[in-house]
Amino acid sequence: MTQIDAFKLSNGQIAWRAAQDIEDGAYVNLGIGFPEMVAQFQPEGRQAIFHTENGVLDFGKAPKPGNEDWDCINAGKKAITIRPGTAFFHHADSFAMVRGGHLDVAILGAYEIAQNGDLANWSTGKGGVPAVGGAMDLVHGAKRVAVITDHVTKTGEPKLVAACTLPLTGVGCVTRVYTSLAVIDIEDSHFVLREKLPAISFDALQALTGASLHTDGPVADLIVPEL
């Protein structure tokens, strides 16, 4: 365990923070895996309309164990529930929605995020995702692209970097990053710090970031509930 592991946010807390910025009625695609957690933390009084690449729109929460209908799954092959208004359509129509600019938000995971908004979230290396999949369409089709991720890799290397070294998913596409330590916007090819955990200093956060952090006003405390 590193020193930051003692106070950094859990995946659930990162997902909770990202969920707070999703507007009521927004059309949202959540990436496979960790990003799917965002759906669990919609603020009271708000209801996003979730989209999945395999052809479902406005589906409900995950069913309780034992109640799954495996004909009803998301792109990550996880069971979903049907609600009034849920729509099913062809895979090609689903990607027409993405490419046509009909999604308000896409939230994805990442291996690397560059200060100019480039995203690398797939790799052909050992244990990597074997292909870029629908993410390439999502990052250029959605009106807003956000990333949720640990601030550093498992070996402590920065995930927020000056330039990506892994194969790119998209160029200049990311606008906000929610990490285990901070909330960072990407503006004019710079990382702009908006929120950070009170337990970490600016200098310590900078040391864990592979490009310069900028500020354009007060930096808010990143406060999340215990989950």
N, C-alpha and C positions, 0 to 999 in steps of 0.2 A: 504493500500500500504506500502510495506517495503522500506527501503532505496535503496536497489539494483534495485527495480522496476523502479526507475527513469532513469536508464541508461542501463539496461540489453537489450539484443537483442530481437526483436520480433521473432515469429516462422518463418516468411518469411525471415528474415535476417540470422537466423541459417541455413535454407534450402539453401539460396544463398551461404553461405560459404561452405557448404558441396558439392554443385554442382561444385565449382571451382576445386575440386580434382578428378573429373570424367574424365577419358581420352577419347579422341575422339574414337568412335567405340566400347567402352566398352559395354559389356552385363550386364545390371543392373536390379535388382529387388528392387522396393521401397515398404516398408511396408505400410499397410493400415492406412489411416488417415494422420497425420502430415507429415510423410516421403514422401507422394505423391507430396508435394509442391516442392520437389527438381527438378522435371521435368520442372518446370516453369523457371528455372534459369540457363539453360545450357549456358556456355560461347559462344560468337560468334565464329563461325568457328569450333565448335565441335558438334557432334551429337551422343548421346548415343543410344544404341539399348535396348529399355525397354521390360522387360519380366514380365508377370503376371501369377500367379499360375493356373488360370482357363483356360489357354491355348491360349494366344496370344503373339506374338513376333513382335517387331518393329512397335508398333502402334503410332499414332500421338497425337497431343494436344487434350485437352478436347474441345468438340464442343461448339458453342455459345448456350446460353439458347434458347430453342425452337427448336433447330436443332438436338436434341439427337436421336440416334437410339438405343433403349434399348436392342436390340439384341447384341450390341457391348459394353461390359462393362469390367472393370478390376476386380480384386479380391475384391476390396472394394465396388463393385456395382456402381461405377461411370462411366458415359458414356465416351467412347473414340472415336477417329476417326481412320479411315483406311487410310493408305498411301501406295504408291507403295512399294511392298516388304513385307507388313504385312502378317504374317503367322498365321493360326489357327490350333490347334491340340488338341488331347485328353488330358484330365486332367492328366492321368497317364504319358503321354509323357512329359508333362510340368514338372512333378516332377522327371522324369528320367533326364531331363536337369539339374535340381537343384542338384540331388544326384550324377550325373556324373561329377560334377565339371566344368560345362560349363558357369557358371556365374562369371563375374569378380568382381562384387561388389553387396552386399546387404546392404541397408540402412534401419534401423529399429528404432522405438521408444523404450523407456525403462521406467520401474519403478525403477530398480536398476542396476548399473554396478559395479562389483567388481574390485579391483586393479589387480587381476590375469586374467581379461578378461571375467569372468563369466557374463552372462546376464540373467536378469529376466524381461520379458516384458509381462507377463500374470499373472493373479491371479484368484483364485476361490472365492475370498472374495466379499463382497457387492459391486456391480457395476463393478466388474472385468470382464475381458474377460473370457467367459465360458470354453475355451479350448485353448491349445497352437497353434493349427492350423499349417500352413505351416512354421512358423518361426523356428521350431525345425530343419526342413530340410535345410532351407536357411542358418542358422548360421554355419552349418557344411559342406554345399555344395559349398557356394560361396568362391572365392579365397580371398576376403577381406570383412570384416564385419565392418561397421561403425554405430554409433548410433547418432541420433540427439535428443536433449532433453533440457528441462530447467535444470539449474544446481541444483536446489532444488525443493522439492515438494511444493504443494500449502500451506502447513503449515510451510515451511521453513526448512525442514529436508533435509540432503544431499541425493542426488541420486547416487553420486559416493562414494562408501563405501569400507570398508576393506573386508567384506564378505556379500554376498546377504542373506537376510532373507526370501525372497519370493521364490516360486517355480522357478527353473531354466529353462530357454529356451535352453541354451547351456553352455558348460563348456570351459573356456579359448578361447573364439571365437572372442571377440571384439578386434580390433587393434587401433581404433581411435574413440574419442567421441567429438562431436561438441555441446557445450552447449551455453546457453544464456550469458555466461561470458568468455568462454575460449575454446581453442582447445587443447585436451589432448590425447597423445598417451599412449598405454599400452605396456610396454616393460619389460621383465624379472620380471613380476608380480609387476610392479610399475606404478603409474600414472606419466607420464613425461609431464610437461607443455611446450607446443610449442608456444601458443599465448594466450594473455589475453587482455581484454578491458583496455585501458589506464586509465579509471576512477577508476579501482579497484586495490588496492595494492596486492602484493603477500600474505601478512599476512591475509588480509581480505578474499581473495579467499580461502586460506587454512582453515580459520575458517568455511567456507561453504562447505568444502569437508571432507568426512568421513574417509579419509585415507591420508597418507603423499603425498604431491606433490613433485616431484623431477625435477631437471633441469640438462641438460648436455651441456649447452651453453646459449647464449643470448635468452631471451624470446621475441618474436616479438609482436608488437601491433596487436590486432585483429581489423581490419578496414573493415567495410562493408558499402555499400551504404544505403541511406535513401530509404525506400520502401513504 
